[in-house]
Amino acid sequence: MSESNATLTRKVAARYAGDGRIEIAQVVARPPAEGEVQIAVAFNGICGTDLHILHGHMDARVTMPAVIGHEMSGTIAEVGPGVDGWSAGDHVTVMPLAWDGTCPACRAGNEHICQNLDFVGIDSPGALQSRWNVAADLLVPLPERLSLRDAALVEPTAVAVHDVRRAELEPGERAVVIGGGPIGVLIASVARAFGAEVVVIELDDHRRAAVEALGFETLDPRADAVGWVEEWTGGAGADVVFEVSGAAAAVFGAVDFARVRGRIVVVAIHPEPRPINLQRVFWRELTIVGARVYQRSDFDRAIELLTGGEIPIGALITDVVPLSETPKAFAALEAGGAMKILVDVQDTGIGR
């Protein structure tokens, strides 16, 4: 396709415009450049990171108006020059991390947390657009037996896999997950699949009931959750504690659930520093681990878990809305009660 013809091609995008606003716009779609493919994005999930963007916490990173979104699935619509191994019609998702390969972290083999990392969908345009050009080396193939709707959960499931791997969780260990939202449920599900016993601590009654329906023990933090965990573990404490809620009180109290030489995995994004009980860290020789994104092996394992039925897909996907209703989807997530809302990106809603 020539550039002159490309100017006649339009796409629809949901863009963060600052001041808590999401706008729907029609923009020009250019053909894929050297080394790129163009994806017809099928579904995109909205997550806590997207809400942080909406709240302005990442304004220093995004270029407004910013097309965001990174939990996605789609079909290759066009293959750009110099791209081999991919064809139009292939079902794909994207591991949205582009690293420079030259910084100290990359040279040490930690490319996924490159010191100059481009998190696609934050630092560069994301998937909330009907046509999305991305570098071919970011693609992850999807099996045909996994529907594109369900495949929108691959990226958040990969987050959970990475969190559990960072915990070095062993079969038979006992894990406490603080926070019963989508990532908390995914971590609990992955930990169970890895052979752990799991309890989820969640304040919201509705979410707690939903988590219990998935076969997990749950605790209300307003009760004596620490005492319950001590009884559950014979007075020892949990082997691993995942802090997923992002609440200051939960961060401070997370160490109280851990056994001697237990592990605390910090999963939630905190827009500001939080206090933590270092006296308890010292006294029990605890290990605190950060878990930020994921590696390619985490995506592969996530796809295995989703296709194997070990992730409660039906319970996680609360609603699917057309692209034009993306602002409403953000509002619904902010209001609470919903787990995961997917945007049907090809259903633009334009012209209705």
C-alpha positions in Angstrom: 0.0 0.0 0.0 1.4 3.4 -0.9 1.6 6.2 1.6 -0.9 8.2 -0.5 -3.4 5.4 -0.3 -2.7 4.9 3.4 -3.9 8.4 4.1 -7.4 7.3 3.0 -7.4 4.5 5.5 -8.8 5.3 8.9 -8.8 3.6 12.3 -10.6 4.2 15.5 -8.7 4.5 18.8 -9.4 5.2 22.5 -6.9 7.7 23.8 -6.0 9.1 27.1 -6.3 12.9 26.8 -5.2 13.9 30.3 -7.3 15.2 33.2 -8.9 11.8 33.7 -10.4 11.8 30.2 -10.6 9.0 27.6 -11.6 10.1 24.1 -12.6 8.1 21.0 -11.1 9.4 17.8 -10.7 8.4 14.1 -7.1 8.7 13.0 -5.1 7.8 9.9 -3.8 4.2 9.8 -0.4 3.9 8.2 1.0 0.7 6.7 3.4 -1.4 8.8 7.0 -0.2 8.5 10.2 -2.4 8.1 10.1 -5.1 10.8 6.5 -4.4 11.8 3.2 -6.1 11.4 -0.3 -4.6 11.6 -2.7 -6.2 13.9 -6.5 -6.1 13.8 -6.9 -5.9 17.5 -9.7 -8.1 18.7 -10.0 -7.6 22.4 -8.2 -5.5 25.0 -8.5 -5.7 28.8 -8.4 -2.7 31.0 -6.2 -3.1 34.1 -4.9 -1.3 37.1 -2.0 0.2 35.2 -4.5 1.8 32.8 -6.3 3.3 35.8 -3.0 4.7 37.1 -2.6 6.4 33.7 -6.1 7.7 33.9 -5.4 9.2 37.3 -2.4 11.1 35.9 0.2 9.0 37.8 2.2 8.3 34.5 1.8 11.7 32.8 5.6 12.0 32.7 5.8 8.9 30.5 2.8 9.1 28.1 2.6 11.4 25.1 -0.9 12.8 24.9 -3.2 12.1 23.4 -2.0 8.5 24.2 -3.4 5.3 22.8 -3.0 3.0 25.7 -3.8 -0.7 26.3 -1.6 -3.8 26.5 -3.7 -6.8 27.5 -4.7 -7.8 24.0 -5.4 -10.4 21.4 -5.8 -10.0 17.7 -5.2 -11.2 14.1 -2.3 -10.1 11.8 -3.9 -8.0 9.1 -0.7 -7.1 7.2 3.0 -8.0 7.3 5.5 -5.3 6.8 8.8 -5.5 4.8 11.5 -7.7 6.2 9.2 -9.7 8.4 9.5 -13.5 8.1 7.6 -16.3 9.9 4.3 -14.4 10.2 1.3 -14.3 7.9 -2.0 -12.4 7.6 -4.6 -14.2 9.7 -2.3 -15.5 12.4 -3.7 -15.2 15.9 -1.3 -13.3 18.2 -0.8 -11.5 21.4 2.0 -9.1 22.2 4.6 -9.1 25.0 4.6 -5.3 25.3 8.3 -4.8 26.3 10.9 -3.2 24.1 14.4 -3.1 25.5 17.6 -1.4 24.3 19.9 -4.4 24.8 22.8 -2.2 25.9 22.0 -1.0 29.5 23.6 -2.8 32.5 20.3 -4.6 33.2 20.1 -6.0 29.6 23.8 -7.0 29.6 23.1 -8.9 32.8 20.3 -10.9 31.2 17.4 -8.9 32.7 16.1 -7.3 29.5 12.5 -7.4 30.7 13.4 -4.7 33.3 15.7 -2.8 31.0 16.8 0.5 32.5 15.4 2.3 29.4 12.4 0.0 29.0 9.7 1.0 26.5 6.5 -0.5 28.0 4.3 -0.5 24.9 0.9 0.9 25.8 2.4 3.4 28.2 5.7 4.7 26.7 4.6 4.1 23.1 1.1 3.6 21.5 -0.9 0.6 22.7 -3.7 -1.7 21.6 -6.9 0.3 22.1 -7.1 0.9 18.3 -8.6 -1.0 15.5 -5.3 -1.3 13.6 -2.1 -1.5 15.6 1.4 -1.5 14.1 4.0 -3.3 16.3 7.5 -4.7 16.0 7.2 -8.4 14.9 9.7 -9.4 17.6 7.1 -8.6 20.2 4.6 -11.1 18.9 3.5 -14.3 20.7 1.6 -16.9 18.7 -1.7 -18.1 20.1 -3.1 -21.6 19.7 -6.3 -21.8 17.6 -8.1 -23.6 20.4 -7.8 -20.5 22.6 -10.5 -18.0 21.6 -9.4 -14.4 21.0 -11.7 -13.2 23.7 -10.1 -15.5 26.3 -6.6 -14.8 24.9 -6.9 -11.2 26.1 -6.1 -12.7 29.5 -2.7 -14.0 28.5 -0.8 -10.9 29.5 -2.3 -10.5 33.0 -1.9 -14.3 33.5 1.8 -13.9 32.5 2.0 -11.2 35.2 0.7 -13.7 37.8 3.1 -16.5 36.5 6.0 -14.1 36.9 4.9 -13.2 40.4 4.7 -16.8 41.5 8.0 -17.6 40.0 9.6 -14.6 41.7 8.3 -16.1 45.0 10.1 -19.3 44.2 6.9 -21.1 45.4 7.2 -24.8 46.0 4.4 -27.4 45.9 2.9 -27.8 49.3 3.8 -24.3 50.5 1.2 -22.0 51.9 0.6 -18.6 50.3 -1.4 -15.5 51.4 -2.7 -13.3 48.6 -3.6 -9.8 49.8 -6.2 -8.4 47.4 -9.0 -10.3 45.6 -9.1 -8.3 42.3 -8.2 -9.7 38.9 -4.5 -10.0 39.5 -5.0 -11.4 43.0 -7.3 -14.1 41.6 -4.8 -14.9 38.9 -2.0 -15.2 41.4 -4.1 -17.4 43.6 -5.0 -19.6 40.6 -1.4 -19.9 39.3 -0.1 -20.6 42.8 -2.7 -23.4 43.2 -1.7 -24.7 39.8 1.9 -24.8 41.0 0.8 -26.9 44.0 0.4 -24.4 46.8 -2.3 -24.0 49.4 -3.8 -20.5 49.1 -5.8 -18.0 51.1 -7.0 -14.7 49.8 -7.5 -11.6 52.0 -10.1 -9.2 50.5 -12.0 -6.3 52.1 -14.9 -6.2 49.6 -17.7 -8.6 50.4 -18.8 -9.1 46.8 -15.2 -9.9 45.7 -14.7 -12.2 48.6 -17.8 -14.2 47.7 -16.6 -14.4 44.1 -13.2 -15.7 45.2 -14.8 -18.3 47.5 -16.9 -19.5 44.6 -13.6 -20.4 42.9 -12.7 -22.8 45.7 -10.4 -20.5 47.7 -10.4 -19.8 51.4 -10.9 -16.1 52.0 -10.4 -13.8 54.9 -11.8 -10.4 55.8 -8.9 -8.2 56.9 -11.2 -6.5 59.5 -11.2 -9.8 61.4 -8.2 -11.4 63.0 -6.6 -12.5 59.7 -3.1 -12.8 61.3 -4.5 -15.1 64.0 -6.2 -17.2 61.3 -3.0 -17.6 59.3 -1.0 -18.6 62.4 -3.6 -21.3 63.2 -3.6 -22.4 59.6 0.1 -22.8 59.6 0.5 -24.3 63.1 2.0 -21.0 64.4 4.6 -20.7 61.8 3.2 -18.2 59.3 2.8 -18.3 55.5 5.7 -19.3 53.3 4.9 -16.6 50.8 2.8 -13.4 51.0 1.7 -11.6 47.8 0.8 -7.9 48.3 -1.5 -7.1 45.5 -3.9 -4.6 46.9 -1.7 -1.5 46.8 -3.2 -0.2 50.1 -0.8 1.4 52.6 -2.2 -0.6 55.5 -1.8 -3.9 53.6 1.8 -3.2 52.7 2.7 -2.4 56.3 0.9 -5.4 57.7 2.0 -7.9 55.0 5.1 -9.0 57.0 2.9 -10.1 59.9 1.7 -13.1 57.9 5.1 -14.5 57.0 7.0 -17.2 58.7 10.6 -17.0 59.7 12.6 -16.6 56.4 9.3 -16.2 54.5 9.0 -14.2 51.3 7.0 -11.0 50.6 6.3 -10.4 47.0 5.4 -6.8 46.1 3.1 -6.9 43.1 0.9 -3.8 43.3 2.0 -0.5 41.7 2.4 2.1 44.4 2.3 5.7 43.1 4.2 6.9 46.2 6.5 5.3 48.9 4.9 3.2 51.6 5.9 2.5 55.2 6.9 -1.1 56.0 7.7 -2.8 59.3 11.4 -3.3 59.0 11.6 -4.5 62.6 9.6 -7.6 61.6 11.7 -8.0 58.4 14.9 -8.0 60.6 13.4 -10.2 63.4 12.2 -13.0 61.1 14.9 -12.6 58.4 12.3 -12.0 55.7 12.9 -11.6 52.1 11.1 -8.8 50.2 10.9 -9.3 46.4 9.7 -7.0 43.7 7.8 -8.4 40.8 7.3 -5.9 38.0 6.5 -7.4 34.6 7.4 -10.8 33.0 9.6 -12.8 30.7 8.8 -14.7 27.5 8.6 -18.0 29.4 5.9 -16.5 31.6 3.8 -15.9 28.4 4.3 -19.5 27.3 3.2 -20.8 30.7 0.2 -18.5 30.8 -1.0 -19.8 27.5 -0.6 -23.4 28.8 -2.6 -22.6 32.0 -5.4 -20.8 30.0 -5.8 -23.6 27.4 -5.6 -26.2 30.2 -8.5 -24.7 32.1 -6.6 -23.8 35.2 -7.5 -20.2 35.0 -11.1 -19.2 35.9 -11.7 -17.3 32.7 -15.5 -17.1 33.0 -15.3 -15.6 36.5 -12.7 -13.1 35.6 -14.3 -11.5 32.5 -17.1 -9.4 33.9 -18.2 -7.6 30.7 -17.3 -7.0 27.0 -18.0 -3.5 25.6 -17.5 -1.9 22.2 -14.6 0.4 21.7 -16.8 3.5 21.8 -17.8 2.6 25.4 -14.2 2.5 26.7 -14.8 5.6 28.9 -17.7 3.8 30.5 -15.6 0.7 31.1 -13.0 2.8 32.9 -15.8 4.3 35.0 -17.2 0.9 35.9 -13.8 -0.4 37.0 -13.3 2.7 39.1 -16.7 2.2 40.8 -15.6 -1.3 41.9 -17.4 -4.6 41.7 -16.2 -5.6 38.2 -13.3 -7.9 37.7 -12.0 -7.7 34.1 -13.8 -5.6 31.4 -12.7 -6.3 27.9 -13.0 -3.9 25.0 -14.2 -5.4 21.7 -11.9 -3.2 19.6 -13.3 -4.2 16.2 -16.8 -3.3 17.4 -16.1 0.4 17.2 -19.6 1.6 17.8 -19.1 4.4 15.3 -22.1 5.2 13.3 -24.7 3.7 15.6 
